[in-house]
Amino acid sequence: MYYIYGGREMPVKTTVMLKDEIYEYLIKKFGRRKISEAINQALMAQLFKPDKSMFGADPWLTTEGLRDEEEPHETS
């Protein structure tokens, strides 16, 4: 969520309680000033996954079963 202030989007500040080992890992991997961005990226990847296609959901439905038939009014 962003607040719009003076025509600009401002990020919302919040407090998150992390386990000590997670916090230490984030500091080692990303540094103290990049923790927020790392958490945002991880949450975006987890919460907003692209929808899976339904193509291939049924094993019996394949392109081999499709027929290329003409309608009667399409014949020349």
HELIX and SHEET records of a PDB file:
HELIX    1   1 ASP A   20  PHE A   30  1                                  11    
HELIX    2   2 ARG A   32  LYS A   34  5                                   3    
HELIX    3   3 ILE A   35  LEU A   47  1                                  13    
HELIX    4   4 THR A   63  GLY A   65  5                                   3    
HELIX    5   5 PRO A   72  GLU A   74  5                                   3    
SHEET    1   A 2 TYR A   2  TYR A   5  0                                        
SHEET    2   A 2 ARG A   8  PRO A  11 -1                                        
END                                                                             
